[in-house]
């Protein structure tokens, strides 16, 4: 393609040179005419005509060469265009396929992003609603009690607990878990969260110090209320549970306010998180299971005792029956002996021969029975 381009450029250059020669010849002719030299003009015109014919022949040759070069250039350009078109078609097809695949992947990722965005939006809505719940004391208390009730209901069968149980002093704890000894374990689900929030949001040391003091006062007051209301000697267990509905709040209490935890422990009030409450409920469930097993074992022991008494009575009755059978056997043996004796005496009587005259029947019947017959011998 470069050679064809050079040939075409050479042909164009030759045409330009020829045109320039013709222009020069015309200029010379005009000059000769102006000078009025006719003989010289004729010779120059003849020379100009010859030069024009030569230039025309060269121009025709150049035009032929130019046409041939143009044909070759067009053929080369067409071949190159075909090759480029083919390669461009393959490239466009491959690019189209890759673009379609990339668009499909992009659509899938956009769908995943949309789903994640929806989840994030829902989560943000839930967090906002949770913040509004935790900001209200009544709603926060209902939230904590709801979590506590779910944990208790999942861990214990019905009848082993009661919500809003009423004590003899008129107090109503959030939950009472009944233990085998009859004294309920009481759980309080309310927790003063404002002080904890203020302590977390404190920006300066002074703010955090004031919030920490407030936290100690609020929690200490709540622990004292639980110990006073829900620890009744002889009616309830010796300790009660204060439920904290957040693991992070519980961890923060243990990390930064160990004195509060120790004070609650000395007041026989145990602070528990959701996980610790689940563990406590499992322990209670095992205690109740052991109590039911002991009760069942006592019933089995009592039934075994009754069974042994029935077995002793059965043995006595079998022995009495054996004695009756022995006495009956003895009576049957005596009866058989008597029957044998009667058979023997009948044979003897049959063998008796009467001599002389026969005595009257009345005399025979009236004869006395010998003592030996009376004795049954």
Residue, then its C-alpha position, 0 to 999 in steps of 0.5 A: x500500500x505504501x508503494x502504490x501511494x508513492x506511485x500515485x504521488x509521482x504521477x501527480x507530481x509529473x502532471x503538475x510539472x507538465x502543466x507548469x511547462x505548458x504555462x511557461x510555453x504560453x508565457x513565452x508565446x505571449x512575450x514573442x507576440x508582444x515584441x512583434x517578431x513574427x519569424x521568431x514567433x513562428x519558430x517559437x510557436x513551432x517549438x512550442x507546438x512540438x513541446x506541447x505535443x511532447x508534453x501531451x504525450x508525456x501527459x497521456x503516459x502519465x495519465x495512463x500510469x496514474x490510472x494504472x496506479x489508481x487501479x492498483x491502489x484501489x485494489x490494495x485499498x479494497x483488500x486492506x479494507x476487507x481484511x480490516x472489516x473482517x478483523x473489525x467484525x471479529x473484534x466487534x463480535x468479541x467485544x459485543x459478547x464481552x460487553x453482554x457478559x459484563x453487563x450481565x455481571x453488572x446487573x447481578x452485582x447491581x441486584x446484590x447491591x439493591x438487596x444490600x441497600x434494602x437490607x441497610x435501609x430496613x436495618x436503619x429503620x430498625x435501629x431508628x425504631x430501637x433508639x426510639x424504644x430505648x429512649x422511652x422508659x415505658x417502651x424500654x421496660x417493655x422491650x427488656x421484659x419482652x426479651x426476658x419473657x422470650x428467654x424464660x418461655x424458651x427454657x422452661x415448660x408452662x407451669x414452672x413460671x408466672x409473669x407479673x406474679x403477686x407476692x403476699x406484700x402486694x408487690x408484682x415482680x416481672x417474673x417468678x420462676x418456681x423452684x422445687x422448695x416452693x419459693x419462687x426466684x424473682x426476676x426484674x427486667x427494668x434497668x436505668x439506661x439513661x445514666x449509661x447513655x450519658x456516660x457513653x456520650x460524655x465528651x469530657x472527663x467532667x461529663x463522664x465523671x458526673x455520668x458515672x456518679x449518676x450511674x452508681x446512684x441510679x443502679x444502687x437505688x434500683x438494686x435497693x428497691x429490688x432487695x426491699x420489694x422482692x426478697x421476702x424471708x420464707x416466701x421467696x428465694x434468698x436472691x433475685x435477678x436484675x436483668x440487663x437487656x444488653x450484653x454491651x451494657x452488662x460488659x461495661x458495668x463489669x469493666x468500669x463499675x465493679x463496685x456496683x456489681x459487688x454492692x448488688x451481690x452483697x444485697x443478694x441481687x445478681x445482675x444478669x445479661x441475656x446470655x447469663x439469664x439463659x444459663x440461669x434458666x438452664x440451671x433452673x430447668x435442671x434443678x426442676x428435672x432433678x426434683x421431678x426425678x427424686x419425686x418419681x424415685x420416691x413414688x417408685x420406692x413407696x410402690x416397691x414397699x407396697x409390692x413387698x407387703x403384697x408379696x408377704x401377704x401372698x406368701x402367707x396365704x400360699x402357706x395357709x393354702x398349703x396347710x389346707x391342702x395338707x389337711x384335706x390330703x390327710x382327711x382323704x387318706x383317713x377316708x380311704x383307710x376307713x373304706x378299706x376297713x369297711x371292705x374288709x369287714x364286708x368280706x368277713x361278713x360274707x364268709x360267715x356260715x349260719x348253722x341250724x335254724x336261723x334266728x329271727x331277724x329281730x334278734x339279730x338286729x337287737x344284738x348289741x354292737x361290740x365295742x370293737x365295731x364302735x371304735x371303727x376298727 
